[in-house]
Amino acid sequence: MSRSTWEKKLAVYRRWGLSEEEILASFVKFPWFMALSEEKIMALMDLFVHKLGWEAFYLAKNPSIASNGM
């Protein structure tokens, strides 16, 4: 993954209120967390945050849950 792609994905997660530390910790636990396209990240976060009412940080702390949503 190029640095610019990585930065774009970080920016998408930051839009949902996640800190860089939370994002990197999620990546270490579950690398798939950063393998998603920007569009899928947005769809995933929208599903869990807006439709299910979860806090974004909950997904960051439990990134494997996200694999069940997509």
Helices and strands as residue ranges (DSSP letters): H 3-15, H 20-29, G 31-34, H 38-45, I 46-51, H 56-61, G 63-68
